[in-house]
Amino acid sequence: MVQEYSELDDKAPRADGPINEDQAISGPVKGSGRLDVSKPSWSFKPGPDDGTNKAGKVARGIKSSKTGKKAKGPKKNRKSRSDKGGELSLPALFQPMDLRDQHIRNRIWMPPMDTYSALRHDGVPTNFHYQHYVSRALGGFGVVIGEATAVNPQGRISPCDVGLWNDEQARAWQGIVRDVKAAGAVPIVQLNHSGRKGSSGCSSMGYINATVPVAEGGWQPVGPSPIAYGRMAVPVQLSRAQIASIVADFRSAAVRAVQVGFLGVELHAAHGYLLSQFLDPLVNRRNDEYGGDLSGRMHLLIQVTDAVREVIPSGMPLLVRMSATDWATGGWGLDETIRTAKVLKLHGVDLIDVSTGGLVPGVKIPAAPNYQVPFSYQVRSQVLIPTTAVGLITKPRQADRIVRKGLADAVEIGRASLRDPYWPLRAAYKLGMSAQQTPYPEPYRRGAYGTTR
């Protein structure tokens, strides 16, 4: 049975029942990305910038945990001051964080979002991709995660996807990565294999949510078991030898990512692509070492994690994106996500990028502001590992509150970043930061929000 989840209140209700607030991570731990939220820089005041409706009412009743009343917040542009010397303190959203050797300037991340724009069908990123990613780095994002990047040709979601399985693709990525770093953001590559959802269509060629025929540039999809996704083609079940080859492809792509200059690697084990297909009992019906109980179903993910961790520098962060639930009865859920994340942590994973859904079709997803945040909080609290939160997070105070209250270590601004590449600069102004505190590119500073000319 699918449960409906409301927007978070101040006690951060868990996705499957009441939470124990003693589980919350406390104190900054160097290199962990964890934030001390015991002394928030801002109190929360519901308002038009935090998901209220036109009547001014807060969606689903965000309240103060102490009084049950709406908390009062700062007036617009009022700066928070610390207890020592009256120094200006940053909102939680703009406090820096560290992951291994990477120092990240703020908690605003651009998530991986497929653009389906490698229109030559060769997996090579183009000038469009350069503009897309570098503009968000100039716009103040702390981390820019590249879209699903295939580890081999059959690992693409569609023929229009980018890849990192050859040197031509690597050379095309180099300029993008160089200038994302020059603009102050941390570039991270998301490595992916699409599995049974591969060879799907895209806007430039049609076949939306269907399989592109081989004659038109498609291919035979593969998966853990011969179970189709929706009306797409039935995948061929992968053999042990084919699985070993895919693990090697992830390793090779990670080597290229290091050579290109990426500063982190994320493994895509969410949204129904190959690594998450192996995790889900509704999709993986194998009876060998890659199926059966949770230990078997996570076997491929652990193999890929170990292969990638072995070939990237010890100071490079390794992230895993996971769907915390498939929203289906008898399927993948939060408990299995937490158990898997604990194992991943032991294998050198530094952060879990928490999302939901995409594994099985035809399910009801209760999408609403913050609807996925409780899952991120539970992984963070129970695994004691940094997490990101994503999903209809669009407003600056909404995002700041998620980080300030320890519900996630960073927020990912997805669709809103497509509308506004400079979302972090606007958010800084909304949260009362000065132009000097805000990560403006120097040539843009004279046009900072709040200037009178």
GUMARLO-199075 format. One record per residue (C-alpha): x negated, z negated, y; residue in one letter. Coordinates in nm, 3 decimals. Each point is the difference from the previous one (the first is absolute). Layout:
// GUMARLO-199075
X  Z  Y  A
...
//
This chain:
// GUMARLO-199075
0.000  0.000  0.000  M
-0.139  0.097  0.341  V
0.001  -0.279  0.257  Q
0.047  0.052  0.371  E
-0.264  -0.165  0.218  Y
0.060  -0.097  0.359  S
-0.250  -0.003  0.283  E
-0.241  -0.292  -0.020  L
0.077  -0.336  0.150  D
-0.274  -0.242  0.103  D
-0.037  -0.130  -0.356  K
-0.076  0.347  -0.132  A
0.248  0.010  -0.289  P
-0.153  0.142  -0.312  R
0.144  0.307  -0.163  A
0.125  -0.186  -0.305  D
0.097  -0.341  0.134  G
-0.116  -0.288  0.223  P
-0.370  -0.025  0.067  I
-0.233  -0.296  0.010  N
-0.160  0.005  0.342  E
-0.298  -0.193  -0.140  D
-0.098  0.327  -0.171  Q
-0.092  0.159  0.331  A
-0.365  0.086  0.051  I
-0.162  -0.224  0.259  S
-0.305  0.048  0.217  G
-0.225  0.294  0.062  P
-0.238  0.077  -0.284  V
-0.292  0.220  0.107  K
0.026  0.345  -0.149  G
0.350  -0.054  -0.135  S
0.210  0.131  0.285  G
0.207  -0.318  -0.003  R
0.136  -0.126  0.326  L
0.044  -0.361  0.111  D
0.365  -0.009  0.098  V
0.017  -0.377  0.055  S
-0.033  0.048  0.377  K
0.193  0.312  0.092  P
-0.090  0.177  0.320  S
0.366  0.074  0.068  W
0.334  -0.153  -0.070  S
0.273  0.234  -0.117  F
0.283  0.113  0.220  K
0.245  0.250  -0.141  P
0.057  0.284  0.236  G
0.041  0.374  0.035  P
-0.357  0.055  -0.117  D
0.050  -0.187  -0.327  D
0.281  0.179  -0.179  G
0.303  -0.137  0.183  T
0.315  0.206  0.018  N
0.157  0.129  0.317  K
0.203  -0.317  0.043  A
-0.322  -0.202  0.007  G
0.060  -0.173  -0.329  K
-0.286  -0.046  -0.241  V
0.034  0.201  -0.321  A
0.092  -0.238  -0.281  R
-0.080  -0.315  0.192  G
-0.370  -0.064  0.061  I
-0.014  -0.366  0.089  K
-0.250  -0.274  0.075  S
-0.084  -0.201  -0.311  S
-0.001  -0.330  0.188  K
0.325  0.010  0.190  T
0.201  0.282  -0.151  G
0.025  0.143  0.351  K
-0.152  0.312  0.141  K
-0.349  -0.084  0.118  A
-0.096  0.058  0.358  K
-0.286  0.232  0.071  G
-0.223  0.107  0.284  P
0.121  0.199  0.289  K
-0.099  0.360  0.003  K
-0.375  0.043  0.049  N
-0.069  -0.374  0.016  R
-0.338  -0.051  -0.160  K
-0.064  -0.272  -0.254  S
-0.283  -0.243  0.074  R
-0.208  -0.198  -0.244  S
-0.047  -0.377  0.012  D
-0.363  0.031  0.112  K
-0.092  0.106  0.350  G
0.314  0.200  0.061  G
-0.145  0.304  -0.176  E
0.236  0.280  -0.085  L
0.085  0.019  -0.369  S
0.109  0.310  -0.180  L
0.338  0.040  -0.169  P
-0.028  -0.027  -0.377  A
0.052  0.375  -0.033  L
-0.318  0.067  0.197  F
-0.227  -0.259  -0.155  Q
-0.285  0.166  -0.193  P
-0.043  -0.035  -0.375  M
-0.280  0.057  -0.250  D
0.013  0.158  -0.345  L
-0.338  -0.024  -0.170  R
-0.242  0.161  0.249  D
0.267  0.170  0.208  Q
0.102  -0.156  0.330  H
0.345  0.126  0.098  I
0.100  -0.025  0.364  R
0.366  -0.091  -0.052  N
0.279  -0.040  -0.255  R
0.176  0.331  0.074  I
-0.060  0.253  -0.276  W
0.110  0.357  -0.044  M
0.128  0.032  -0.359  P
-0.057  0.301  -0.223  P
0.272  0.258  0.063  M
-0.009  0.339  -0.164  D
0.012  0.284  0.253  T
0.017  0.289  -0.252  Y
-0.215  0.202  0.239  S
-0.281  0.147  -0.210  A
0.182  0.330  0.026  L
-0.267  0.208  -0.174  R
0.072  -0.204  -0.315  H
-0.371  -0.078  -0.042  D
0.008  -0.375  0.074  G
-0.217  0.045  0.310  V
0.101  -0.198  0.311  P
0.042  0.210  0.314  T
-0.007  -0.029  0.379  N
0.350  -0.144  -0.027  F
-0.133  -0.288  -0.207  H
-0.280  -0.055  0.252  Y
0.250  -0.026  0.285  Q
0.235  -0.214  -0.207  H
-0.251  -0.268  -0.096  Y
-0.234  -0.006  0.300  V
0.290  -0.033  0.244  S
0.119  -0.317  -0.177  R
-0.351  -0.144  0.014  A
-0.012  0.076  0.374  L
0.345  -0.162  0.019  G
-0.142  -0.338  -0.102  G
0.076  -0.035  -0.370  F
-0.242  -0.234  -0.174  G
0.008  0.188  -0.330  V
0.093  0.361  -0.068  V
0.082  0.062  -0.367  I
-0.002  0.365  -0.099  G
0.290  0.154  -0.183  E
0.013  0.022  -0.380  A
-0.324  0.181  -0.085  T
-0.004  0.154  -0.345  A
-0.290  -0.060  -0.238  V
0.055  0.334  -0.176  N
0.220  0.308  0.057  P
0.274  -0.119  -0.237  Q
-0.002  -0.337  0.175  G
0.152  0.141  0.317  R
0.358  -0.089  0.077  I
0.061  0.355  0.122  S
-0.212  0.313  0.041  P
-0.023  -0.095  0.371  C
-0.181  -0.329  -0.062  D
-0.358  -0.082  0.095  V
-0.263  -0.090  -0.256  G
-0.351  -0.132  -0.049  L
-0.109  0.165  -0.322  W
-0.249  0.250  0.144  N
-0.267  0.033  0.266  D
0.200  0.230  0.229  E
0.266  -0.268  0.034  Q
-0.266  -0.265  0.058  A
-0.157  0.203  0.282  R
0.340  0.042  0.167  A
0.062  -0.375  -0.015  W
-0.336  -0.084  0.160  Q
0.092  0.097  0.356  G
0.330  -0.184  -0.023  I
-0.162  -0.316  -0.132  V
-0.285  0.015  0.254  R
0.235  0.016  0.298  D
0.248  -0.257  -0.134  V
-0.294  -0.241  -0.013  K
-0.122  0.107  0.343  A
0.345  -0.087  0.138  A
-0.031  -0.355  -0.136  G
0.217  0.010  -0.312  A
-0.097  -0.055  -0.364  V
0.071  0.314  -0.208  P
0.117  -0.063  -0.357  I
0.073  0.266  -0.260  V
0.294  -0.037  -0.238  Q
-0.087  0.150  -0.338  L
0.294  0.114  -0.208  N
0.118  0.182  -0.308  H
0.363  0.107  0.015  S
0.073  -0.001  -0.375  G
0.355  0.098  -0.087  R
0.090  0.043  0.369  K
-0.265  0.270  0.045  G
0.061  0.368  0.076  S
0.295  -0.087  0.222  S
0.100  0.214  0.295  G
-0.055  -0.042  0.371  C
0.160  0.129  0.318  S
-0.220  0.309  0.024  S
0.089  0.127  -0.348  M
0.328  -0.159  -0.104  G
0.073  -0.162  -0.337  Y
0.068  -0.332  0.168  I
0.029  -0.274  -0.266  N
-0.052  0.268  -0.263  A
-0.292  0.146  -0.191  T
-0.180  0.299  0.145  V
-0.028  0.272  -0.268  P
-0.347  0.083  -0.127  V
0.048  0.360  0.117  A
0.036  -0.129  0.360  E
-0.296  -0.234  -0.001  G
0.135  -0.295  -0.197  G
-0.130  -0.156  -0.321  W
0.112  -0.197  -0.302  Q
0.033  -0.368  0.100  P
-0.132  -0.277  -0.224  V
0.090  -0.364  -0.051  G
-0.020  -0.302  -0.225  P
0.308  0.116  -0.194  S
0.211  0.319  -0.009  P
0.265  -0.135  0.237  I
0.091  0.209  0.302  A
0.052  -0.128  0.352  Y
0.348  0.107  0.102  G
0.044  0.375  -0.033  R
-0.370  0.072  -0.007  M
-0.180  0.144  -0.304  A
-0.060  -0.220  -0.304  V
-0.366  -0.108  0.012  P
-0.245  0.041  -0.284  V
-0.107  -0.333  -0.143  Q
-0.366  -0.064  0.078  L
-0.243  -0.037  -0.289  S
-0.276  -0.260  -0.002  R
-0.253  0.273  0.079  A
0.205  0.118  0.297  Q
0.033  -0.356  0.126  I
-0.377  -0.044  -0.020  A
-0.044  0.321  0.198  S
0.234  -0.126  0.274  I
-0.193  -0.327  0.023  V
-0.316  0.207  0.045  A
0.173  0.203  0.272  D
0.084  -0.318  0.193  F
-0.364  -0.105  -0.031  R
-0.127  0.337  0.126  S
0.244  0.000  0.293  A
-0.116  -0.349  0.097  A
-0.362  0.120  0.000  V
0.097  0.282  0.233  R
0.193  -0.242  0.221  A
-0.317  -0.203  0.051  V
-0.200  0.314  0.076  Q
0.263  0.114  0.250  V
-0.025  -0.331  0.186  G
0.330  -0.168  -0.079  F
-0.029  -0.376  0.049  L
0.251  -0.099  -0.267  G
0.184  0.132  -0.304  V
0.364  -0.058  -0.094  E
0.138  0.078  -0.345  L
0.359  0.125  0.003  H
0.180  -0.201  -0.267  A
0.339  0.015  0.169  A
0.299  0.228  0.060  H
0.019  0.142  -0.349  G
-0.330  0.185  -0.015  Y
-0.221  -0.011  -0.308  L
-0.153  -0.348  0.022  L
0.339  -0.155  0.073  S
0.164  0.212  -0.270  Q
-0.222  -0.170  -0.256  F
0.101  -0.341  0.138  L
0.377  0.051  -0.020  D
0.172  -0.074  -0.334  P
0.277  0.249  0.083  L
-0.254  0.281  0.027  V
-0.277  -0.103  -0.242  N
0.129  0.000  -0.358  R
-0.341  0.027  -0.168  R
-0.090  -0.206  -0.304  N
-0.379  0.023  0.032  D
-0.242  -0.209  0.209  E
0.147  0.153  0.319  Y
0.356  -0.113  -0.067  G
0.206  -0.286  -0.136  G
-0.039  -0.332  0.179  D
-0.123  -0.045  0.356  L
-0.362  -0.028  -0.110  S
0.021  0.344  -0.159  G
0.193  0.158  0.285  R
-0.251  -0.117  0.259  M
-0.295  0.120  -0.211  H
-0.039  0.335  0.178  L
0.018  -0.159  0.345  L
-0.272  -0.249  -0.093  I
-0.217  0.277  -0.144  Q
0.033  0.199  0.322  V
-0.064  -0.310  0.210  T
-0.319  -0.078  -0.191  D
-0.118  0.362  0.016  A
0.045  0.014  0.378  V
-0.140  -0.348  0.069  R
-0.316  0.096  -0.193  E
-0.081  0.300  0.220  V
0.090  -0.123  0.350  I
-0.226  -0.238  0.196  P
0.045  -0.371  -0.054  S
0.096  -0.038  0.366  G
0.272  0.266  -0.012  M
0.358  -0.130  -0.029  P
0.208  0.113  -0.296  L
0.379  -0.005  0.050  L
0.286  0.068  -0.238  V
0.344  0.111  0.113  R
0.276  -0.129  -0.226  M
0.377  0.026  -0.015  S
0.108  -0.361  -0.045  A
0.326  0.111  -0.163  T
0.157  0.322  -0.123  D
0.343  -0.141  0.096  W
0.130  0.076  -0.350  A
0.145  -0.227  -0.268  T
-0.257  -0.064  -0.272  G
-0.276  0.165  0.197  G
-0.307  -0.100  0.196  W
0.036  -0.311  0.215  G
-0.166  -0.260  0.219  L
-0.118  -0.225  -0.284  D
-0.190  0.285  -0.167  E
-0.140  0.104  0.338  T
-0.138  -0.348  0.057  I
-0.149  -0.021  -0.349  R
-0.163  0.340  0.040  T
-0.132  -0.084  0.348  A
-0.169  -0.312  -0.139  K
-0.186  0.216  -0.251  V
-0.090  0.257  0.265  L
-0.147  -0.277  0.215  K
-0.231  -0.096  -0.286  L
-0.112  0.364  -0.022  H
-0.112  0.019  0.361  G
0.314  0.103  0.190  V
0.005  -0.140  0.352  D
0.354  0.068  0.123  L
0.339  0.098  -0.140  I
0.193  0.251  0.208  D
0.355  -0.104  -0.089  V
0.288  0.246  -0.004  S
0.298  0.054  -0.232  T
0.191  0.274  -0.177  G
-0.071  0.359  -0.089  G
-0.052  -0.060  -0.371  L
0.339  0.094  -0.138  V
0.277  0.212  0.158  P
0.360  -0.095  0.065  G
-0.049  -0.362  0.108  V
0.150  -0.182  0.294  K
-0.260  -0.115  0.252  I
0.125  -0.245  0.267  P
-0.204  0.147  0.283  A
0.013  -0.206  0.321  A
-0.256  -0.135  0.246  P
-0.257  -0.215  -0.188  N
0.165  0.063  -0.337  Y
-0.335  0.027  -0.179  Q
-0.176  -0.284  0.181  V
0.110  -0.275  -0.246  P
-0.182  0.184  -0.279  F
-0.321  0.012  0.203  S
0.033  -0.370  0.075  Y
0.045  -0.090  -0.365  Q
-0.305  0.197  -0.110  V
-0.204  -0.153  0.282  R
0.115  -0.354  -0.078  S
-0.018  0.006  -0.378  Q
-0.308  0.215  -0.052  V
-0.191  -0.135  0.303  L
-0.105  0.349  0.100  I
0.048  0.181  0.332  P
0.301  0.232  0.018  T
0.157  0.252  0.232  T
0.371  0.034  0.071  A
0.185  0.326  0.056  V
0.353  0.131  0.030  G
0.209  0.036  0.317  L
-0.246  -0.199  0.208  I
0.037  0.173  0.335  T
-0.005  -0.259  0.279  K
-0.306  -0.180  0.143  P
0.143  -0.352  -0.008  R
0.138  0.061  -0.349  Q
-0.346  0.104  -0.120  A
-0.177  -0.283  0.180  D
0.236  -0.255  -0.149  R
-0.070  0.120  -0.356  I
-0.372  -0.056  0.045  V
0.031  -0.316  0.209  R
0.213  -0.173  -0.261  K
-0.233  0.093  -0.285  G
0.242  0.236  -0.174  L
-0.270  0.267  -0.022  A
-0.353  0.047  0.130  D
0.074  0.335  0.162  A
0.300  0.223  0.061  V
0.022  0.372  -0.060  E
0.177  0.206  0.264  I
0.109  0.320  -0.172  G
0.284  0.212  0.135  R
-0.030  -0.165  0.341  A
-0.360  0.119  0.016  S
0.118  0.355  -0.059  L
0.217  -0.032  0.309  R
-0.267  -0.178  0.203  D
-0.369  0.035  -0.088  P
-0.076  -0.263  0.265  Y
0.236  -0.265  -0.138  W
-0.270  -0.274  0.005  P
-0.071  0.056  0.371  L
0.368  -0.034  0.083  R
0.029  -0.303  -0.228  A
-0.288  -0.172  0.180  A
0.182  0.044  0.330  Y
0.328  -0.129  -0.148  K
-0.183  -0.308  -0.132  L
-0.148  -0.077  0.341  G
-0.359  0.113  -0.050  M
-0.204  0.126  0.292  S
-0.146  0.348  0.009  A
-0.342  -0.158  -0.049  Q
0.112  -0.167  -0.325  Q
0.168  0.316  -0.130  T
-0.196  0.250  -0.214  P
0.030  0.288  0.246  Y
-0.249  0.285  -0.030  P
-0.197  -0.032  0.323  E
0.119  0.336  0.141  P
0.362  -0.119  -0.044  Y
-0.036  -0.345  0.153  R
0.096  0.109  0.350  R
0.336  0.110  -0.142  G
0.066  -0.334  -0.171  A
0.355  -0.125  -0.034  Y
0.088  -0.203  0.307  G
-0.206  0.197  0.249  T
0.186  0.097  0.316  T
-0.140  0.350  0.046  R
//
